[in-house]
């Protein structure tokens, strides 16, 4: 009689293409019955070489390329890029432009969070709420189009400021739209936070503890829902945020407690919709007069950047969390010597693992969606060297040495 232990778990691959996944990502689950025992995530299905392309264009051209890193964050990415160039080249942004940047950034946050709320409702089979949230989002997108000329790729930013102003004749439409969103927010809050179906599917599900959120470097609503007070707008204020008293949004502000589950991530995003409306109103009320851009002549601006040698970092609190852009100029070429982007989803991949472990198969879509992932702006290229039919293993120590070598090359 054999004493060998019979294996009770089996592999369940999901992705890279699956109806519950809006973008390509590969999950490999170890399942015991309906329970998730372990999980691994594989990226790299939609690498688009945007950074490589940008390093062969001038900084003004890169702005519109950066817009297309992510359709939902089409203001945040060019904003972080512009700030990186401005830091590298010591370009000062006019005060009025800083306030206008806040208005457009917070309007994009509203659009993003409302889109996420609709997708989250769809993932638990609550399409009535999907239609409600997207009806509200349409009004926010209408306002975006009214102020910028476009609904998605807004083309509102330039290095050293913004391209369009908000004038007195715009105010009636702005006030009408913000009042609509404020009135709709209360209905949305009630539907999401008081509905039994939503509570049953989201409470005590996909928990990310405070310690895991810190250890795994989660960002945005994902980390704030676990009680971690991390927000670039408050930690290192940029644009006009230092004048607007931005506070951290955590679930205990509404419920008095932090559980770090899907329900808490819903709370944080809904509260941030209300916060963004208030920040837009404050920014418009306090907005000073002045110029929109430091240097309106683009050829002159590009010539100045071409002669500047330096490096800069742009950090921005995107709807999903902190976005970082890094640029370096060599003082000889119009295009940057290097351009690197770290999207917020990149920092929220590892937190998926503790969130999903111990959950049921049916909870996978809503747990994964609760971080509002964007795979297309996260993916990195992976290179496999198979010379002489030998597998090339890139371990931690080798990766560290390669990073040191590249840093030294960039600093020359």
C-alpha positions as CSV (number, residue, x, y, z in Angstrom):
1,X,0.0,0.0,0.0
2,X,1.5,3.3,-1.1
3,X,2.1,6.1,1.5
4,X,2.5,8.7,-1.3
5,X,0.4,11.9,-0.7
6,X,-2.2,12.5,-3.4
7,X,-2.0,16.0,-4.8
8,X,-5.3,17.9,-4.2
9,X,-4.5,21.1,-6.2
10,X,-4.4,21.8,-9.9
11,X,-3.3,24.6,-12.2
12,X,-5.8,27.1,-13.6
13,X,-4.5,29.5,-16.2
14,X,-6.5,32.6,-16.9
15,X,-5.5,34.9,-19.7
16,X,-3.8,36.5,-21.5
17,X,-7.1,36.9,-23.3
18,X,-10.2,36.3,-21.2
19,X,-13.7,38.0,-21.1
20,X,-13.1,39.2,-17.6
21,X,-9.8,40.8,-18.5
22,X,-10.0,44.1,-20.4
23,X,-6.3,43.9,-21.4
24,X,-3.8,41.1,-21.9
25,X,-2.4,39.7,-18.7
26,X,-1.6,36.1,-17.7
27,X,-2.6,34.6,-14.4
28,X,-1.4,31.2,-13.2
29,X,-3.5,30.0,-10.3
30,X,-2.9,27.0,-8.0
31,X,-6.5,25.9,-7.0
32,X,-7.7,23.6,-4.3
33,X,-11.3,23.1,-5.1
34,X,-12.7,26.6,-5.6
35,X,-10.0,28.2,-3.3
36,X,-6.9,30.0,-4.6
37,X,-3.8,28.5,-3.0
38,X,-1.2,30.4,-5.0
39,X,-0.9,32.8,-7.9
40,X,1.7,34.0,-10.4
41,X,1.3,36.9,-12.9
42,X,3.0,37.2,-16.3
43,X,3.2,40.5,-18.2
44,X,4.7,41.4,-21.5
45,X,1.9,40.8,-24.0
46,X,1.4,44.4,-25.3
47,X,4.9,46.1,-25.3
48,X,4.7,49.0,-27.6
49,X,8.2,50.6,-27.6
50,X,6.9,54.0,-26.7
51,X,10.0,55.0,-24.7
52,X,12.3,53.9,-27.6
53,X,10.2,55.9,-30.1
54,X,10.2,59.0,-27.8
55,X,14.0,59.0,-27.6
56,X,14.0,59.7,-31.3
57,X,11.6,62.7,-31.2
58,X,11.8,66.2,-29.7
59,X,10.2,66.9,-26.4
60,X,7.1,68.7,-27.9
61,X,6.4,65.6,-30.1
62,X,6.8,63.4,-27.0
63,X,4.0,65.1,-25.2
64,X,1.5,63.7,-27.7
65,X,3.1,60.3,-27.6
66,X,3.0,60.3,-23.8
67,X,-0.8,61.0,-24.0
68,X,-1.2,57.7,-25.7
69,X,0.6,55.6,-23.1
70,X,-2.9,55.3,-21.4
71,X,-6.2,56.6,-22.7
72,X,-7.6,57.1,-19.2
73,X,-4.4,58.9,-18.0
74,X,-3.9,61.0,-21.1
75,X,-3.3,64.1,-19.0
76,X,-1.3,62.6,-16.2
77,X,1.5,61.0,-18.4
78,X,2.2,64.1,-20.4
79,X,2.0,66.1,-17.2
80,X,4.7,64.0,-15.5
81,X,6.8,64.2,-18.7
82,X,6.5,68.0,-18.9
83,X,7.4,68.3,-15.2
84,X,10.5,66.1,-15.8
85,X,11.6,68.3,-18.7
86,X,10.9,71.4,-16.7
87,X,13.0,70.1,-13.8
88,X,15.8,69.1,-16.1
89,X,15.9,72.4,-17.9
90,X,14.9,74.8,-15.0
91,X,11.8,76.0,-16.8
92,X,9.4,77.9,-14.5
93,X,5.7,77.4,-15.0
94,X,3.4,80.4,-14.6
95,X,1.2,80.4,-11.6
96,X,-2.1,80.5,-13.5
97,X,-0.9,77.5,-15.6
98,X,-0.3,75.5,-12.4
99,X,-3.9,76.1,-11.3
100,X,-5.2,75.1,-14.8
101,X,-3.2,71.9,-14.6
102,X,-4.9,71.1,-11.3
103,X,-8.4,71.6,-12.9
104,X,-7.6,69.3,-15.8
105,X,-5.9,66.7,-13.6
106,X,-8.8,66.5,-11.2
107,X,-11.3,66.3,-14.0
108,X,-9.4,63.4,-15.4
109,X,-9.5,61.7,-12.0
110,X,-13.3,62.0,-11.9
111,X,-13.6,60.5,-15.4
112,X,-11.2,57.6,-14.4
113,X,-12.9,56.8,-11.1
114,X,-16.3,56.8,-12.7
115,X,-15.1,54.5,-15.4
116,X,-13.6,52.2,-12.8
117,X,-16.8,52.1,-10.8
118,X,-18.8,51.0,-13.9
119,X,-16.2,48.3,-14.7
120,X,-16.3,47.1,-11.1
121,X,-20.1,46.9,-11.1
122,X,-19.9,45.0,-14.4
123,X,-17.4,42.5,-12.9
124,X,-19.9,41.5,-10.2
125,X,-22.8,41.4,-12.7
126,X,-24.4,44.7,-11.7
127,X,-24.8,46.3,-15.1
128,X,-27.5,48.7,-13.9
129,X,-24.8,50.5,-11.9
130,X,-22.5,50.3,-14.9
131,X,-25.0,52.4,-16.9
132,X,-25.5,54.9,-14.1
133,X,-21.8,55.6,-13.6
134,X,-21.1,55.9,-17.3
135,X,-24.0,58.3,-17.7
136,X,-22.3,60.5,-15.1
137,X,-18.9,60.0,-16.8
138,X,-20.4,61.2,-20.1
139,X,-21.1,64.5,-18.5
140,X,-17.6,64.7,-17.2
141,X,-16.2,63.9,-20.6
142,X,-18.5,66.5,-22.2
143,X,-16.9,69.1,-19.8
144,X,-13.5,67.8,-20.8
145,X,-14.3,68.3,-24.5
146,X,-15.7,71.7,-23.8
147,X,-12.5,72.9,-22.1
148,X,-9.9,71.2,-24.2
149,X,-11.5,70.3,-27.6
150,X,-11.1,66.5,-27.1
151,X,-12.7,63.9,-24.8
152,X,-9.7,61.5,-24.5
153,X,-6.4,62.8,-25.9
154,X,-6.7,66.4,-24.7
155,X,-3.6,68.0,-26.0
156,X,-3.9,70.7,-23.3
157,X,-0.3,70.6,-22.0
158,X,2.9,72.0,-23.2
159,X,6.4,72.3,-21.6
160,X,6.2,75.3,-19.4
161,X,2.5,75.6,-19.1
162,X,-0.8,74.9,-20.8
163,X,-2.2,75.6,-24.3
164,X,-5.7,76.9,-23.4
165,X,-7.3,79.1,-20.8
166,X,-10.5,78.9,-18.8
167,X,-12.4,82.2,-19.3
168,X,-15.5,83.8,-17.8
169,X,-17.7,82.5,-20.6
170,X,-16.7,78.9,-19.6
171,X,-18.0,79.2,-16.0
172,X,-21.7,78.6,-16.6
173,X,-21.0,75.3,-18.3
174,X,-18.4,74.3,-15.6
175,X,-20.8,75.1,-12.7
176,X,-23.6,73.2,-14.4
177,X,-21.5,70.1,-14.9
178,X,-20.0,70.2,-11.4
179,X,-23.5,70.6,-9.8
180,X,-24.7,67.6,-11.8
181,X,-21.8,65.5,-10.6
182,X,-22.3,66.6,-7.0
183,X,-26.0,65.6,-7.2
184,X,-25.2,62.4,-8.9
185,X,-22.5,61.5,-6.4
186,X,-25.0,61.0,-3.5
187,X,-27.0,58.6,-5.6
188,X,-23.8,56.8,-6.6
189,X,-22.6,56.6,-3.0
190,X,-25.9,55.1,-1.9
191,X,-26.0,52.5,-4.7
192,X,-22.5,51.4,-4.2
193,X,-22.1,51.5,-0.4
194,X,-25.6,50.6,0.8
195,X,-26.5,47.9,-1.7
196,X,-26.5,44.4,-0.2
197,X,-25.3,42.8,-3.4
198,X,-22.2,45.1,-3.6
199,X,-21.5,44.5,0.1
200,X,-21.7,40.7,-0.2
201,X,-19.3,40.6,-3.2
202,X,-16.8,43.2,-1.9
203,X,-16.6,43.1,1.9
204,X,-13.8,40.9,3.3
205,X,-12.7,40.1,-0.2
206,X,-9.3,40.8,-1.8
207,X,-7.8,42.1,1.4
208,X,-4.5,43.9,1.3
209,X,-3.2,44.6,4.8
210,X,-1.5,47.8,5.8
211,X,1.9,46.0,6.2
212,X,1.6,44.3,2.7
213,X,0.7,47.6,1.1
214,X,3.8,49.2,2.5
215,X,6.1,46.2,1.9
216,X,4.9,45.7,-1.7
217,X,5.0,49.5,-2.5
218,X,1.4,49.8,-3.6
219,X,0.2,53.2,-4.7
220,X,-2.9,55.3,-5.2
221,X,-6.4,54.2,-4.0
222,X,-5.1,50.7,-3.7
223,X,-2.7,51.6,-0.9
224,X,-4.9,54.3,0.7
225,X,-7.7,51.8,1.0
226,X,-5.3,49.8,3.2
227,X,-4.8,52.8,5.5
228,X,-1.4,53.9,4.0
229,X,-1.3,57.7,3.7
230,X,0.5,58.1,0.4
231,X,-0.4,60.7,-2.1
232,X,2.1,62.8,-4.2
233,X,-0.4,65.7,-4.1
234,X,0.0,65.9,-0.3
235,X,3.5,64.4,0.2
236,X,5.3,66.5,-2.3
237,X,2.8,69.0,-3.7
238,X,3.2,70.1,-7.3
239,X,1.4,72.6,-9.6
240,X,-1.1,74.5,-7.3
241,X,-1.8,71.6,-4.9
242,X,0.2,73.2,-2.1
243,X,-2.4,76.0,-2.0
244,X,-5.4,73.7,-2.0
245,X,-4.8,71.6,1.2
246,X,-5.1,68.1,-0.3
247,X,-5.8,65.5,2.4
248,X,-5.3,61.7,2.2
249,X,-8.5,59.8,1.4
250,X,-8.8,56.7,3.5
251,X,-11.9,54.5,4.2
252,X,-12.0,55.3,7.9
253,X,-13.1,58.8,7.0
254,X,-16.5,57.3,6.1
255,X,-16.7,54.0,8.1
256,X,-14.3,54.7,11.0
257,X,-12.3,51.6,10.2
258,X,-9.8,50.2,7.6
259,X,-10.2,46.6,6.3
260,X,-8.2,46.9,3.0
261,X,-10.8,44.9,1.1
262,X,-12.5,45.6,-2.3
263,X,-15.2,47.5,-0.4
264,X,-12.7,49.9,1.0
265,X,-11.2,50.5,-2.4
266,X,-14.7,51.4,-3.6
267,X,-15.1,53.8,-0.7
268,X,-11.8,55.6,-1.4
269,X,-12.5,56.1,-5.1
270,X,-16.0,57.4,-4.4
271,X,-14.7,59.8,-1.8
272,X,-12.0,61.0,-4.2
273,X,-14.7,61.9,-6.8
274,X,-16.2,64.2,-4.3
275,X,-12.7,65.5,-3.3
276,X,-11.8,66.2,-7.0
277,X,-15.0,68.2,-7.5
278,X,-14.1,70.4,-4.5
279,X,-10.5,70.8,-5.7
280,X,-11.7,72.0,-9.1
281,X,-14.0,74.5,-7.4
282,X,-11.2,75.8,-5.1
283,X,-8.7,76.0,-8.0
284,X,-11.1,78.0,-10.2
285,X,-12.0,80.3,-7.2
286,X,-8.3,81.0,-6.3
287,X,-6.9,81.1,-9.8
288,X,-4.7,84.1,-10.3
289,X,-4.3,86.1,-13.5
290,X,-1.2,85.7,-15.6
291,X,0.4,83.9,-18.5
292,X,-0.4,80.4,-19.7
293,X,3.1,79.4,-20.7
294,X,6.7,80.5,-20.0
295,X,7.8,80.4,-23.6
296,X,5.1,80.5,-26.3
297,X,7.5,80.2,-29.2
298,X,8.1,76.5,-29.7
299,X,11.3,76.8,-31.9
300,X,12.9,79.0,-29.2
301,X,11.9,76.6,-26.4
302,X,13.3,73.6,-28.3
303,X,16.5,75.4,-29.0
304,X,16.9,76.2,-25.3
305,X,16.2,72.5,-24.3
306,X,18.7,71.3,-27.0
307,X,21.5,73.3,-25.3
308,X,20.7,72.1,-21.8
309,X,22.4,69.1,-20.3
310,X,20.7,67.7,-17.3
311,X,18.2,65.2,-15.9
312,X,14.8,65.5,-14.3
313,X,12.1,63.5,-12.7
314,X,8.3,64.2,-12.9
315,X,6.0,62.7,-10.3
316,X,2.3,62.9,-10.6
317,X,-0.6,61.4,-8.6
318,X,-2.6,59.7,-11.3
319,X,-6.0,58.3,-10.7
320,X,-4.4,54.9,-10.2
321,X,-1.5,56.2,-8.1
322,X,2.0,57.7,-8.5
323,X,3.3,58.0,-12.1
324,X,7.0,58.7,-12.6
325,X,8.8,60.0,-15.7
326,X,12.5,60.4,-16.0
327,X,14.4,62.2,-18.7
328,X,18.0,63.1,-19.5
329,X,19.4,65.5,-22.0
330,X,23.0,65.5,-23.2
331,X,23.2,69.2,-24.3
332,X,23.8,68.2,-27.9
333,X,20.6,66.7,-29.3
334,X,17.0,67.9,-29.5
335,X,15.7,64.5,-28.4
336,X,16.2,63.2,-24.9
337,X,19.2,60.9,-24.3
338,X,16.8,58.7,-22.3
339,X,13.2,58.6,-21.2
340,X,11.8,56.2,-18.7
341,X,8.2,55.8,-17.5
342,X,6.9,54.0,-14.5
343,X,3.1,53.7,-14.5
344,X,1.2,53.2,-11.3
345,X,-0.1,49.8,-12.2
346,X,3.5,48.6,-12.3
347,X,3.6,49.1,-8.5
348,X,0.2,47.5,-8.0
349,X,1.0,44.1,-9.7
350,X,2.6,42.4,-6.7
351,X,-0.2,43.3,-4.3
352,X,-2.5,41.1,-6.4
353,X,-0.8,38.1,-4.9
354,X,-1.8,38.5,-1.3
355,X,-5.2,39.9,-2.4
356,X,-6.0,36.8,-4.4
357,X,-4.6,34.1,-2.1
358,X,-7.4,32.4,-0.1
359,X,-10.2,33.8,-2.3
360,X,-12.6,31.9,-4.5
361,X,-12.3,31.5,-8.3
362,X,-15.5,33.6,-8.7
363,X,-13.8,36.6,-6.9
364,X,-10.9,36.8,-9.3
365,X,-12.4,39.4,-11.7
366,X,-13.5,41.9,-9.0
367,X,-10.3,41.5,-7.0
368,X,-8.1,42.1,-10.0
369,X,-10.3,45.0,-11.2
370,X,-10.3,46.6,-7.7
371,X,-6.8,48.0,-8.3
372,X,-7.9,49.5,-11.6
373,X,-5.1,47.9,-13.7
374,X,-3.9,49.2,-17.0
375,X,-1.6,46.7,-18.6
376,X,-0.8,48.6,-21.8
377,X,1.0,51.4,-19.9
378,X,2.7,48.9,-17.6
379,X,4.3,46.3,-19.9
380,X,8.1,46.1,-20.3
381,X,9.9,44.1,-23.0
382,X,11.6,40.9,-21.9
383,X,14.7,39.7,-23.8
384,X,15.7,36.0,-23.7
385,X,19.2,35.2,-24.8
386,X,19.6,31.6,-26.0
387,X,23.1,31.6,-27.4
388,X,24.6,28.2,-27.8
389,X,21.3,26.7,-26.7
390,X,22.0,27.7,-23.1
391,X,19.3,29.4,-21.1
392,X,20.2,32.8,-19.8
393,X,19.0,33.3,-16.2
394,X,18.8,36.9,-15.1
395,X,19.0,36.6,-11.3
396,X,18.7,39.4,-8.7
397,X,22.5,39.9,-8.4
398,X,23.0,40.1,-12.2
399,X,20.1,42.5,-12.5
400,X,21.6,44.7,-9.8
401,X,25.0,44.9,-11.6
402,X,23.3,45.7,-14.9
403,X,21.4,48.6,-13.2
404,X,24.7,50.0,-11.8
405,X,26.4,49.8,-15.1
406,X,23.5,51.6,-16.9
407,X,23.4,54.3,-14.2
408,X,27.1,54.9,-14.7
409,X,26.6,55.1,-18.5
410,X,23.8,57.7,-18.0
411,X,25.9,59.8,-15.6
412,X,28.9,60.1,-18.0
